[in-house]
Amino acid sequence: MAEARHQALHHARRYTDIAWLWIRAAWAYPASFVMLAVGNGLITGLDFVGLWIMFAHLNDLGGFSLHEVAFLYGASSLGLGIADTLIGSVERIGTYVRTGRLDQMMTKPVPLLVQVCADQFTLRRLGRITQAAVVFGWAATYVDWTPLRALVALCMVVSGAAVFFGLFVTFSSIQFWTTDASEFANAFTYGGATVAQYPLSIFPREVMVALTFVIPIAFVNWYPALFILGRDDPFEMPSWVQFASPVAAVVTIAVGLLVWRSGVRHYSSTGS
């Protein structure tokens, strides 16, 4: 156990070292950095503006009010924003394979996944996180908070980011075999986040089942939000699933790491 902890801390330090190099490079042009961060936040903010406009003509969406949908939106966007900031570069694995950059990384004494995730690290994605946090914070003012609900909310955000971490790694790793499937991966990561921004009650039961047991997007925000908001599950799923987000996160990450390891073993270099 102590050895595993030491190894994890070592990997975290290597990740931080690489990320810090990219941060210093970005701050060489502070005006550009600020404009990109603000622009990123404004662009992603248009998603919620669309929802706000929608509620100008609706009383509810799938039985959920504006502040409840905002809560779902904020939680989903926070999870995606954190994962995208920390490891979003893994979706470029196809480019690294085609250009031979992956071969260079494999010669360095740092775990390959750590290098790929930290490569081209940029804080401009904080615009997405800030915008999501503002929406989430506004929606949270309508919640009747208790210590347990606060704990579930914290687990929801952390587990949501971890679920997206697993999805990023899993579907990006497919590029070891296809070399160009980034759009396919985006359908499950960014596309999944978009679906999670809405109450799953607007979708057929089959979609909800798929988002629970196949692609665990429902654990990012839907199930814990039902408990936090004090809402009954319209699909009448067992009540324990509302507390199962950490389990879904662990399983998703484990699957992602297995697929990644399989992809690395399959990789046979560009030959260049």
LOMIKE-415590 format. One record per atom (N, C-alpha, C, O): x, y, z. Coordinates in steps of 0.001 Angstrom, whole numbers, padded with zeros to 6 digits, always signed. Layout:
% residues N
XYZ;...
This chain:
% residues 272
+000832-001209+000000;+000000+000000+000000;+000867+001259+000000;+000604+002207-000740;+001906+001252+000843;+002800+002409+000926;+003525+002620-000392;+003718+003754-000829;+003927+001516-001028;+004624+001614-002313;+003704+002186-003389;+004127+003009-004202;+002447+001746-003391;+001485+002257-004377;+001243+003744-004165;+001128+004503-005128;+001164+004163-002891;+000960+005581-002595;+002156+006402-003065;+002004+007477-003644;+003350+005871-002802;+004571+006566-003223;+004622+006690-004745;+005007+007736-005267;+004240+005643-005450;+004258+005669-006909;+003234+006672-007444;+003509+007394-008403;+002058+006713-006825;+001032+007658-007256;+001515+009097-007057;+001322+009944-007929;+002138+009370-005918;+002661+010713-005672;+003765+011068-006660;+003862+012212-007105;+004588+010094-006997;+005661+010318-007970;+005074+010683-009331;+005543+011621-009976;+004053+009949-009771;+003405+010236-011048;+002758+011621-011027;+002808+012355-012015;+002145+011972-009883;+001513+013282-009762;+002541+014402-009867;+002273+015438-010476;+003716+014199-009277;+004772+015210-009366;+005270+015365-010797;+005527+016479-011253;+005406+014241-011507;+005863+014316-012909;+004818+015033-013761;+005159+015833-014632;+003548+014742-013504;+002472+015414-014227;+002536+016917-013960;+002451+017722-014887;+002685+017287-012699;+002737+018706-012323;+003922+019406-012968;+003800+020548-013412;+005069+018734-013024;+006256+019330-013644;+006015+019638-015121;+006361+020717-015603;+005418+018681-015834;+005159+018874-017263;+004115+019970-017475;+004276+020839-018331;+003040+019916-016681;+001980+020916-016810;+002512+022314-016527;+002130+023272-017200;+003394+022437-015533;+003933+023736-015171;+004752+024335-016310;+004751+025553-016492;+005447+023506-017073;+006201+024004-018228;+005270+024644-019251;+005585+025690-019818;+004119+024010-019483;+003157+024544-020449;+002486+025803-019917;+002177+026710-020690;+002254+025872-018598;+001659+027072-018004;+002610+028251-018156;+002182+029347-018517;+003884+028041-017886;+004873+029110-018033;+004945+029587-019471;+005088+030781-019733;+004845+028638-020412;+004876+029018-021823;+003656+029869-022185;+003770+030841-022932;+002481+029496-021646;+001258+030251-021941;+001326+031661-021357;+000850+032614-021974;+001916+031792-020171;+001983+033100-019526;+003008+034019-020160;+003121+035183-019778;+003753+033510-021121;+004660+034380-021877;+003865+035379-022700;+004381+036422-023103;+002583+035042-022950;+001678+035925-023695;+000397+036084-022866;-000637+035512-023211;+000460+036851-021782;-000672+036936-020840;-001960+037459-021463;-003044+036983-021128;-001857+038432-022365;-003071+038974-022985;-003789+037903-023788;-005013+037783-023732;-003013+037127-024538;-003599+036039-025323;-004246+035009-024416;-005332+034509-024708;-003573+034689-023305;-004114+033708-022361;-005451+034176-021797;-006414+033409-021764;-005514+035427-021355;-006741+035951-020750;-007878+035966-021767;-009001+035574-021450;-007591+036415-022987;-008633+036475-024010;-009162+035093-024350;-010366+034918-024541;-008266+034100-024427;-008697+032738-024727;-009535+032164-023588;-010537+031491-023831;-009129+032426-022347;-009875+031911-021199;-011262+032527-021125;-012253+031825-020931;-011326+033852-021281;-012621+034537-021238;-013494+034090-022403;-014686+033834-022236;-012886+033998-023591;-013645+033565-024768;-014190+032160-024606;-015320+031873-025000;-013375+031278-024019;-013822+029908-023797;-015005+029865-022850;-015952+029108-023062;-014948+030690-021786;-016057+030734-020836;-017322+031293-021452;-018414+030791-021186;-017191+032337-022279;-018356+032937-022911;-019008+031989-023914;-020233+031901-023998;-018173+031284-024672;-018716+030361-025679;-019484+029223-025010;-020597+028890-025417;-018881+028631-023981;-019580+027547-023292;-020811+028070-022559;-021781+027338-022365;-020768+029340-022150;-021906+029927-021463;-023136+030051-022337;-024254+030144-021831;-022940+030053-023649;-024081+030144-024558;-024993+028926-024427;-026186+029011-024718;-024439+027796-023990;-025273+026608-023776;-026365+026901-022754;-027538+026592-022965;-025954+027506-021641;-026934+027773-020597;-027875+028907-020983;-029041+028912-020588;-027371+029866-021755;-028245+030929-022251;-029375+030319-023078;-030523+030755-022997;-029033+029298-023879;-030053+028613-024656;-031109+027972-023769;-032302+028027-024070;-030664+027363-022673;-031610+026771-021729;-032491+027847-021092;-033698+027661-020933;-031882+028960-020735;-032617+030058-020107;-033709+030564-021047;-034847+030787-020634;-033343+030742-022318;-034326+031200-023307;-035441+030175-023470;-036607+030535-023627;-035075+028894-023432;-036069+027836-023551;-037129+027947-022454;-038319+027756-022701;-036673+028261-021232;-037610+028346-020109;-038468+029613-020153;-039397+029763-019361;-038157+030511-021070;-039042+031659-021258;-040363+031230-021876;-041353+031959-021833;-040358+030022-022458;-041562+029504-023111;-042053+028214-022451;-043043+027632-022894;-041363+027762-021388;-041736+026531-020712;-041834+026765-019208;-041121+027599-018650;-042713+026028-018570;-042779+026063-017110;-041811+025066-016488;-041288+025285-015396;-041584+023972-017197;-040642+022964-016721;-040150+022153-017910;-040717+022217-019001;-039090+021393-017685;-038528+020517-018709;-038438+019118-018129;-037604+018847-017264;-039296+018234-018605;-039330+016894-018052;-039719+016875-016591;-039343+015961-015858;-040481+017892-016153;-040888+017963-014754;-039905+018689-013862;-040099+018736-012648;-038839+019265-014438;-037808+019948-013660;-037836+021442-013954;-037982+021853-015105;-037696+022244-012916;-037716+023697-013050;-036370+024204-013557;-035419+023435-013697;-036299+025506-013832;-035067+026096-014362;-033896+025900-013408;-032812+025506-013838;-034099+026172-012107;-032958+026050-011198;-032529+024590-011029;-031357+024321-010768;-033456+023652-011173;-033073+022239-011089;-032290+021814-012325;-031316+021069-012220;-032712+022286-013495;-031956+022001-014718;-030589+022677-014651;-029593+022114-015104;-030543+023887-014086;-029268+024582-013923;-028331+023795-013013;-027119+023778-013228;-028892+023148-012002;-028085+022323-011099;-027472+021155-011860;-026289+020855-011700;-028284+020493-012694;-027786+019395-013515;-026735+019897-014497;-025690+019273-014677;-027023+021024-015126;-026097+021612-016101;-024757+021934-015442;-023700+021579-015964;-024808+022609-014290;-023578+022998-013621;-022744+021814-013185;-021522+021824-013334;-023398+020783-012643;-022667+019600-012188;-022005+018883-013355;-020841+018491-013262;-022737+018706-014458;-022186+018050-015634;-021030+018841-016217;-019987+018276-016544;-021213+020149-016348;-020177+020991-016946;-018941+021081-016057;-017821+021156-016562;-019134+021074-014733;-017984+021074-013828;-017167+019795-013987;-015941+019838-014085;-017863+018653-014012;-017154+017379-014170;-016373+017331-015462;-015206+016942-015473;-017015+017729-016567;-016329+017727-017853;-015186+018734-017860;-014096+018431-018346;-015426+019931-017324;-014393+020959-017338;-013148+020551-016574;-012032+020794-017032;-013325+019936-015416;-012176+019491-014621;-011405+018402-015361;-010179+018461-015455;-012124+017407-015887;-011465+016323-016610;-010782+016837-017873;-009659+016436-018182;-011460+017725-018605;-010903+018256-019847;-009651+019076-019577;-008697+019026-020354;-009643+019832-018478;-008470+020630-018132;-007288+019748-017753;-006155+020000-018164;-007562+018713-016965;-006475+017881-016445;-005933+016882-017454;-004722+016666-017521;-006825+016261-018251;-006342+015184-019125;-006912+015250-020537;-006863+014267-021276;-007452+016409-020913;-008074+016527-022233;-007128+016255-023388;-007569+015899-024481;-005813+016419-023155;-004844+016197-024231;-004799+014752-024691;-004260+014465-025760;-005356+013829-023902;-005303+012421-024289;-006091+012177-025569;-005853+011183-026256;-007027+013068-025903;-007791+012880-027123;-006947+013117-028371;-007396+012829-029480;-005718+013642-028205;-004824+013863-029342;-003955+012644-029633;-003043+012722-030456;-004220+011535-028980;-003346+010369-029116;-003198+009939-030573;-002128+009473-030964;-004235+010082-031378;-004157+009724-032796;-003124+010556-033525;-002385+010042-034365;-003068+011861-033202;-002073+012744-033811;-000671+012344-033385;+000254+012347-034197;-000512+012002-032118;+000801+011578-031625;+001268+010309-032325;+002454+010153-032615;+000335+009407-032594;+000676+008165-033288;+001112+008461-034719;+002127+007939-035181;+000347+009297-035421;+000630+009565-036835;+001933+010333-037028;+002650+010108-038003;+002242+011240-036100;+003428+012072-036264;+004696+011450-035675;+005796+011959-035892;+004545+010366-034939;+005702+009733-034318;+006062+010326-032967;+007025+009886-032338;+005305+011318-032511;+005596+011935-031210;+005437+010928-030081;+006117+011027-029059;+004550+009968-030256;+004355+008970-029211;+005623+008143-029018;+005945+007750-027896;+006339+007880-030103;+007606+007144-029985;+008593+007899-029108;+009303+007299-028302;+008634+009226-029269;+009535+010035-028449;+009146+009956-026977;+010007+009855-026104;+007858+010002-026713;+007400+009946-025327;+007737+008615-024673;+008037+008564-023480;+007691+007543-025449;+007927+006214-024897;+009384+006004-024493;+009701+005048-023785;+010263+006885-024937;+011681+006751-024575;+012014+007479-023274;+013133+007372-022772;+011051+008216-022730;+011303+009012-021530;+010909+008242-020270;+009974+007441-020300;+011618+008481-019163;+011361+007733-017910;+010160+008259-017128;+010232+008415-015909;+009076+008529-017814;+007841+008982-017199;+006712+008168-017812;+006703+007975-019028;+005756+007683-017019;+004654+006893-017582;+004020+007584-018787;+003784+008792-018771;+003751+006811-019818;+003245+007363-021068;+001940+008126-020869;+001773+009213-021422;+001017+007575-020089;-000273+008227-019891;-000096+009568-019182;-000804+010526-019495;+000825+009651-018244;+001097+010905-017543;+001586+011956-018537;+001151+013107-018494;+002486+011561-019425;+003003+012500-020416;+001917+012982-021368;+001814+014174-021655;+001109+012049-021853;+000072+012399-022826;-000966+013325-022187;-001398+014295-022809;-001365+013029-020951;-002383+013851-020289;-001877+015259-019986;-002640+016222-020066;-000603+015385-019640;-000047+016687-019264;+000438+017484-020465;+000661+018689-020350;+000605+016839-021615;+001138+017522-022792;+000192+018645-023234;-001025+018464-023290;+000772+019797-023542;+000013+020975-023991;-001065+021387-022978;-002140+021860-023348;-000750+021196-021706;-001662+021601-020642;-001926+023100-020738;-001001+023889-020933;-003175+023482-020602;-003527+024896-020690;-004604+025258-019678;-005586+024537-019502;-004399+026378-019027;-005365+026856-018042;-006497+027657-018676;-007409+028096-017976;-006449+027853-019996;-007532+028619-020616;-008867+027890-020489;-009927+028506-020601;-008812+026565-020252;-010056+025821-020064;-010721+026158-018740;-011845+025730-018477;-010020+026931-017898;-010638+027362-016647;-011862+028232-016907;-012714+028382-016032;-011954+028807-018108;-013140+029577-018453;-014384+028725-018395;-015428+029176-017922;-014284+027471-018880;-015421+026545-018831;-015771+026212-017381;-016944+026181-017009;-014742+025963-016563;-014983+025600-015175;-015611+026765-014408;-016533+026572-013616;-015105+027971-014652;-015643+029149-013965;-017107+029362-014314;-017935+029594-013434;-017421+029284-015592;-018805+029471-016025;-019723+028416-015414;-020825+028729-014964;-019262+027161-015401;-020058+026082-014816;-020238+026282-013317;-021313+026025-012775;-019176+026746-012646;-019249+026963-011197;-020243+028069-010850;-020940+027990-009838;-020305+029100-011695;-021251+030191-011451;-022690+029677-011549;-023523+029971-010692;-022970+028905-012605;-024321+028358-012781;-024649+027398-011644;-025746+027440-011088;-023698+026537-011301;-023906+025567-010221;-024149+026284-008899;-025029+025898-008131;-023364+027330-008635;-023522+028076-007386;-024875+028762-007302;-025501+028786-006242;-025328+029323-008427;-026649+029967-008429;-027743+028941-008161;-028644+029182-007357;-027665+027796-008835;-028684+026760-008648;-028647+026203-007231;-029683+025831-006680;-027450+026146-006638;-027309+025580-005291;-028018+026421-004234;-028336+025911-003160;-028270+027689-004515;-028952+028536-003538;-030416+028121-003359;-031060+028532-002394;-030938+027323-004270;-032326+026860-004177;-032436+025505-003478;-033539+024998-003274;-031292+024919-003109;-031285+023592-002490;-031431+023715-000981;-030837+024594-000356;-032224+022829-000409;-032364+022755+001047;-031233+021873+001572;-031385+020656+001677;-030100+022492+001902;-028897+021745+002200;-028927+021097+003583;-029447+021650+004552;-028343+019899+003626;-028067+019184+004871;-026626+018693+004762;-026075+018685+003662;-026003+018287+005855;-024631+017782+005763;-024497+016614+004778;-023515+016539+004040;-025475+015707+004764;-025400+014565+003859;-025514+015017+002406;-024792+014519+001543;-026410+015950+002136;-026550+016445+000761;-025284+017167+000301;-024890+017061-000861;-024655+017893+001210;-023402+018574+000867;-022311+017556+000536;-021537+017753-000401;-022252+016471+001305;-021269+015428+001051;-021530+014748-000293;-020596+014484-001051;-022805+014464-000585;-023158+013843-001861;-022818+014782-003016;-022374+014329-004071;-023023+016091-002824;-022697+017062-003871;-021198+017077-004154;-020785+017127-005312;-020387+017033-003105;-018939+016993-003282;-018527+015725-004030;-017722+015775-004961;-019087+014593-003612;-018789+013325-004286;-019256+013361-005740;-018616+012785-006619;-020373+014041-005986;-020909+014130-007342;-019919+014835-008271;-019657+014355-009373;-019373+015961-007837;-018448+016716-008680;-017159+015937-008911;-016669+015852-010037;-016610+015366-007835;-015360+014601-007962;-015578+013354-008805;-014778+013050-009691;-016660+012633-008531;-016941+011405-009277;-017271+011708-010734;-016900+010952-011631;-017976+012829-010968;-018289+013220-012332;-017027+013454-013136;-016918+012996-014274;-016062+014172-012548;-014787+014397-013229;-014067+013074-013479;-013461+012880-014533;-014136+012159-012501;-013476+010862-012648;-014125+010015-013730;-013431+009320-014472;-015454+010064-013829;-016156+009330-014886;-015712+009843-016252;-015434+009054-017155;-015646+011163-016403;-015201+011725-017681;-013737+011392-017944;-013339+011198-019093;-012931+011325-016878;-011542+010885-017029;-011507+009504-017667;-010785+009274-018638;-012295+008587-017112;-012334+007233-017644;-012827+007181-019078;-012300+006421-019890;-013849+007994-019400;-014385+008004-020759;-013381+008591-021740;-013228+008085-022851;-012694+009663-021333;-011667+010248-022191;-010606+009212-022535;-010258+009038-023703;-010101+008533-021531;-009027+007558-021749;-009530+006368-022558;-008857+005917-023485;-010713+005858-022211;-011252+004683-022897;-011419+004916-024389;-010904+004151-025205;-012137+005971-024743;-012464+006170-026149;-011325+006802-026936;-011234+006605-028147;-010463+007550-026277;-009285+008064-026970;-008312+006935-027293;-007613+006983-028305;-008267+005917-026431;-007356+004791-026649;-007706+003995-027899;-006859+003278-028434;-008938+004113-028368;-009331+003413-029594;-008465+003859-030760;-008319+003133-031743;-007887+005060-030654;-007051+005572-031735;-005740+004796-031884;-005040+004966-032882;-005402+003965-030927;-004249+003084-031109;-004499+002110-032261;-003573+001672-032943;-005769+001787-032454;-006129+000861-033531;-006576+001583-034802;-006337+001099-035908;-007223+002741-034648;-007769+003430-035817;-006928+004623-036255;-007023+005046-037408;-006101+005180-035358;-005254+006365-035546;-006053+007647-035789;-005474+008733-035752;-007346+007560-036033;-008129+008778-036235;-009585+008515-035866;-010410+008198-036723;-009887+008654-034569;-011256+008432-034103;-011610+009440-033020;-012392+009153-032114;-011013+010641-033131;-011252+011642-032094;-012712+012079-032051;-013259+012323-030976;-013349+012178-033232;-014753+012575-033252;-015644+011496-032635;-016654+011797-031999;-015254+010237-032832;-015989+009138-032212;-015898+009250-030695;-016888+009069-029987;-014694+009552-030204;-014511+009711-028757;-015306+010905-028234;-015891+010842-027153;-015324+011990-029003;-016040+013191-028574;-017540+012941-028413;-018202+013586-027600;-018061+012010-029185;-019489+011700-029106;-019860+011180-027721;-020986+011372-027263;-018909+010521-027054;-019181+009933-025735;-018734+010838-024588;-019255+010725-023479;-017775+011736-024838;-017287+012626-023785;-018071+013932-023802;-018899+014175-022924;-017812+014766-024792;-018532+016037-024882;-020013+015799-025165;-020872+016501-024632;-020308+014810-026002;-021706+014483-026271;-022412+013987-025032;-023563+014343-024777;-021718+013154-024253;-022303+012663-023006;-022567+013781-022021;-023581+013778-021321;-021644+014750-021965;-021827+015886-021071;-023039+016710-021481;-023772+017208-020628;-023248+016852-022781;-024410+017608-023272;-025713+016917-022880;-026665+017570-022453;-025751+015592-023028;-026942+014842-022639;-027210+014999-021145;-028359+015146-020727;-026144+014968-020342;-026289+015041-018893;-026766+016408-018419;-027200+016543-017275;-026694+017417-019268;-027148+018745-018883;-028665+018833-018784;-029199+019795-018231;-029354+017838-019314;-030809+017833-019329;-031332+016736-018394;-030637+015748-018155;-032529+016898-017872;-033120+015817-017065;-033293+014562-017925;-033812+014642-019039;-032871+013430-017423;-033006+012200-018205;-034458+011783-018354;-034770+010867-019115;-035346+012451-017633;-036773+012144-017758;-037338+012526-019118;-038446+012111-019459;-036600+013308-019901;-037084+013680-021234;-036751+012610-022261;-037201+012681-023405;-035953+011608-021853;-035546+010548-022759;-036317+009263-022465;-036841+009098-021364;-036391+008344-023445;-037034+007047-023201;-036268+006250-022148;-035086+006499-021913;-036935+005308-021526;-036304+004494-020485;-035076+003756-021025;-034099+003565-020301;-035124+003344-022290;-033989+002618-022879;-032718+003471-022871;-031619+002960-022652;-032879+004759-023108;-031721+005660-023082;-031172+005764-021667;-029958+005734-021463;-032064+005888-020691;-031633+005967-019300;-030869+004714-018891;-029851+004804-018205;-031353+003547-019307;-030670+002291-018977;-029281+002255-019605;-028318+001834-018964;-029176+002694-020854;-027881+002717-021533;-026914+003675-020846;-025722+003388-020737;-027429+004816-020381;-026586+005808-019716;-026279+005433-018269;-025529+006133-017589;-026850+004346-017808;-026552+003847-016465;-025610+002655-016504;-024625+002612-015766;-025912+001681-017370;-025179+000418-017346;-024193+000233-018506;-023379-000690-018466;-024242+001078-019527;-023307+000958-020650;-022297+002104-020617;-021097+001877-020461;-022781+003316-020763;-021951+004515-020631;-022463+005256-019401;-023527+005872-019466;-021740+005217-018282;-022310+005655-016993;-022448+007163-016816;-022072+007705-015777;-022985+007838-017823;-023166+009283-017760;-024172+009674-016679;-024048+010741-016078;-025169+008819-016426;-026202+009151-015444;-025612+009343-014041;-026203+010035-013211;-024450+008733-013772;-023839+008864-012454;-023068+010170-012306;-022667+010528-011198;-022858+010880-013401;-022153+012158-013331;-022949+013170-012524;-022385+013906-011714;-024258+013210-012742;-025059+014201-012023;-026503+013764-011752;-027091+014178-010752;-027080+012937-012625;-028506+012637-012533;-028893+011983-011209;-029742+012501-010483;-028276+010856-010899;-028666+010128-009689;-028359+010893-008401;-029236+011004-007545;-027136+011429-008232;-026906+012192-006990;-027766+013456-006911;-028163+013868-005821;-028056+014073-008067;-028889+015290-008051;-030313+014979-007595;-030947+015809-006944;-030817+013799-007928;-032152+013426-007464;-032218+013437-005943;-033194+013904-005357;-031171+012918-005313;-031133+012913-003849;-030972+014330-003309;-031670+014720-002373;-030062+015099-003892;-029783+016450-003396;-031010+017350-003538;-031313+018152-002655;-031706+017204-004661;-032883+018045-004920;-034151+017512-004253;-035193+018167-004270;-034051+016321-003668;-035223+015735-003010;-036287+015303-003995;-037480+015398-003708;-035857+014823-005170;-036800+014425-006204;-036916+012903-006269;-035941+012185-006048;-038115+012428-006572;-038321+011000-006802;-037779+010637-008184;-037843+011430-009123;-037249+009430-008284;-036729+008962-009565;-037901+008620-010482;-038676+007717-010165;-038051+009320-011615;-039185+009033-012512;-039116+007640-013120;-040124+007124-013605;-037930+007023-013099;-037776+005676-013654;-037822+004599-012568;-037729+003405-012855;-037966+005043-011316;-038105+004135-010174;-036930+003154-010049;-037128+001968-009783;-035731+003653-010239;-034548+002840-010014;-034320+002685-008510;-034807+003506-007732;-033587+001645-008083;-033314+001472-006651;-032662+002715-006056;-031848+003366-006710;-033013+003036-004844;-032525+004273-004226;-031009+004279-004034;-030400+005348-003986;-030388+003091-003923;-028949+003054-003672;-028124+003602-004836;-026980+004010-004636;-028683+003617-006052;-027906+004123-007183;-027621+005615-007038;-026698+006126-007671;-028393+006318-006219;-028162+007742-006016;-026873+008008-005248;-026390+009139-005202;-026319+006956-004644;-025069+007090-003894;-023928+006306-004536;-022866+006143-003937;-024152+005823-005756;-023189+004912-006389;-022229+005600-007353;-021477+004921-008052;-022236+006933-007409;-021344+007631-008337;-019865+007308-008114;-019146+007119-009095;-019374+007234-006862;-017961+006879-006675;-017635+005492-007215;-016551+005279-007759;-018558+004550-007070;-018333+003200-007605;-018261+003245-009125;-017381+002631-009728;-019189+003974-009746;-019184+004105-011208;-017893+004756-011678;-017361+004390-012726;-017382+005719-010916;-016139+006395-011284;-014959+005428-011257;-014146+005404-012180;-014873+004639-010202;-013772+003668-010075;-013820+002649-011211;-012792+002329-011807;-015019+002138-011509;-015161+001150-012580;-014796+001757-013930;-014116+001117-014734;-015243+002987-014186;-014961+003630-015466;-013472+003882-015647;-012930+003665-016730;-012814+004337-014594;-011364+004561-014672;-010631+003242-014880;-009688+003172-015669;-011057+002199-014178;-010414+000890-014322;-010530+000384-015753;-009562-000128-016316;-011714+000526-016342;-011906+000118-017735;-011016+000950-018655;-010393+000417-019573;-010961+002250-018408;-010134+003124-019227;-008668+002730-019185;-008005+002696-020222;-008153+002430-017992;-006750+002045-017866;-006475+000704-018537;-005404+000511-019114;-007431-000227-018470;-007263-001512-019145;-007215-001336-020662;-006382-001937-021340;-008121-000503-021185;-008122-000256-022630;-006844+000457-023051;-006271+000152-024097;-006403+001402-022238;-005154+002110-022534;-003976+001142-022569;-003163+001183-023493;-003883+000275-021568;-002772-000680-021527;-002809-001611-022730;-001772-001930-023312;-004004-002043-023098;-004134-002901-024269;-003706-002159-025532;-003046-002731-026400;-004084-000878-025635;-003705-000088-026802;-002204+000104-026900;-001633+000015-027987;-001563+000366-025773;-000099+000560-025765;+000598-000737-026181;+001580-000711-026923;+000086-001863-025701;+000694-003139-026095;+000496-003426-027564;+001344-004048-028204;-000642-002964-028109;-000928-003158-029533;-000067-002257-030408;+000240-002606-031548;+000324-001099-029878;+001060-000108-030651;+002406-000667-031081;+003149-001221-030270;+002710-000518-032356;+003966-001082-032889;+004867-000036-033529;+005731-000369-034341;+004666+001244-033160;+005504+002344-033627;+005170+002707-035085;+004620+001907-035841;+005526+003938-035437;+005282+004401-036800;+006357+003916-037759;+006189+003936-038978;+007470+003477-037171;+008558+003003-038023;+009443+004136-038526;+010375+003902-039295;+009157+005361-038097;+009943+006509-038555;+011035+006854-037563;+011796+007795-037786;
